[in-house]
Amino acid sequence: MNDTNRQIVLAQIPEAKLAESHFELRRGDVPSPGEGEVLLRTRYISLDAANRAWMQGATYRSALSAGQVMAGGALAEVVESRAGHLTPGDLVFADTGWQDYAVLRAGRLAKLPATQPVSHLLSVYGVAGLTAYFGLLKCGRPRAGETVVVSAAGGSVGSLVGQIAKIKGCRTIGIAGGAAKCALLTTELGFDGAVDYKAGDTRRALRAACPDGINVYFDNVGGDVLEACLFNMAEHGRIACCGAVSQYDGAPPAHGPRGVPGLIVTRRLTLTGFVVMDFDDEREAALADLKSWVESGALKVREDIFEGLESLPRALVGLLAGDNVGKRMVKVV
Ligand SMILES: NC(=O)c1ccc[n+]([C@@H]2O[C@H](COP(=O)([O-])OP(=O)(O)OC[C@H]3O[C@@H](n4cnc5c(N)ncnc54)[C@H](OP(=O)(O)O)[C@@H]3O)[C@@H](O)[C@H]2O)c1
């Protein structure tokens, strides 16, 4: 075991765009677990768009403050256990933050099954996979033959949403930034079409890509892209409200999406917000489906792995700028 604990601290709360300079590396002692606690060593730390949202205020977790270890989920190994159900070597998913070691209460931690590659526990078999699965199937409720649109389609959640919709027999259109990412959606991930929201009139491009309207829109970004989708929804369309990446990294937009509530009324739309934990009771069945699709090759898993704890700030700043494809994480070495 190393005798120091490297920690990435959120030194300043950003007032506009997040930069690497908002973080600092600090070294501390490796903590010791008390009764009912475990000492964890992080192996893969998850990068999530929500990391930035936590700096803006309370969400489904409390807001971050300057000077604290940057929060984040990780795949971590038990190094020392003072809890009956976990032993050294076990892998868990835990809210460790951006550091080598963390001591946590063991009560809510569960040993994860042996999985190859182990990084899949953070992507398709982790929050991203479950969010895509439940958000699409429980909130979007797609039927075979319908048109499903997803934004941030090259990202960790979005890339899985499009493929699951395809598995369910839908026509899938991804919205992403840039020609290269859009090409990847159709050539590698099986989307039927792609719209580049950075290329101009998204509303018009969506109308061309979805001539019969959008039946299900899986919204990862909010803002202008949500507005463009609202104007293209088919009657009785469903919108699964997953997140709002367009509003996380900077000042809030001058206006909300237009067409609210008018389009919701006239097109009889349903908008459903959800948080992945809402579906914890159905987790095992979802994981079984995801596993069978991955093993059959129907679901391709894209991972985007950085190396080294020090790369975390760069990895998050880049993700918010859209330089990731699939699930971004940092392998702590
Ligand atoms: N509800 C839940 O339980 C739950 C759970 C997990 C995640 N989420 C949400 O899922 C969404 C995806 O998160 P993720 O962690 O998987 O990130 P991600 O999709 O892997 O990465 C974020 C992507 O957002 C896109 N983006 C950035 N700025 C944008 C803008 N202004 N407009 C449109 N797109 C923009 C970028 O792709 P481009 O190159 O396409 O711009 C970037 O790659 C987020 O909204 C997150 O909050 C929700």
The ligand as a Gaussian input file, in Angstrom:
#p B3LYP/6-31G(d) Opt

LIG

0 1
 N      -31.212000      10.862000     -14.488000
 C      -30.226000      10.065000     -14.079000
 O      -30.374000       9.213000     -13.207000
 C      -28.895000      10.208000     -14.720000
 C      -27.844000       9.313000     -14.440000
 C      -26.633000       9.462000     -15.110000
 C      -26.468000      10.483000     -16.045000
 N      -27.504000      11.351000     -16.274000
 C      -27.409000      12.400000     -17.274000
 O      -27.068000      11.787000     -18.502000
 C      -26.524000      12.785000     -19.370000
 C      -25.266000      12.224000     -20.013000
 O      -24.246000      12.216000     -19.013000
 P      -22.893000      11.402000     -19.165000
 O      -22.212000      11.497000     -17.854000
 O      -23.198000      10.079000     -19.763000
 O      -22.042000      12.302000     -20.163000
 P      -21.659000      12.003000     -21.670000
 O      -22.914000      11.916000     -22.454000
 O      -20.695000      10.882000     -21.742000
 O      -20.871000      13.342000     -22.026000
 C      -21.528000      14.549000     -22.092000
 C      -21.778000      14.905000     -23.554000
 O      -22.642000      16.017000     -23.598000
 C      -22.479000      16.678000     -24.834000
 N      -22.621000      18.129000     -24.626000
 C      -21.811000      18.948000     -23.931000
 N      -22.286000      20.214000     -23.972000
 C      -23.416000      20.173000     -24.714000
 C      -24.358000      21.155000     -25.127000
 N      -24.236000      22.436000     -24.760000
 N      -25.406000      20.763000     -25.882000
 C      -25.542000      19.477000     -26.251000
 N      -24.675000      18.496000     -25.893000
 C      -23.632000      18.844000     -25.134000
 C      -21.062000      16.324000     -25.323000
 O      -21.185000      15.634000     -26.568000
 P      -21.283000      16.403000     -27.986000
 O      -19.971000      16.205000     -28.639000
 O      -22.397000      15.693000     -28.656000
 O      -21.557000      17.848000     -27.689000
 C      -20.522000      15.374000     -24.275000
 O      -19.819000      14.289000     -24.826000
 C      -26.313000      14.016000     -18.478000
 O      -27.381000      14.904000     -18.672000
 C      -26.350000      13.451000     -17.073000
 O      -26.689000      14.420000     -16.130000
 C      -28.693000      11.224000     -15.635000

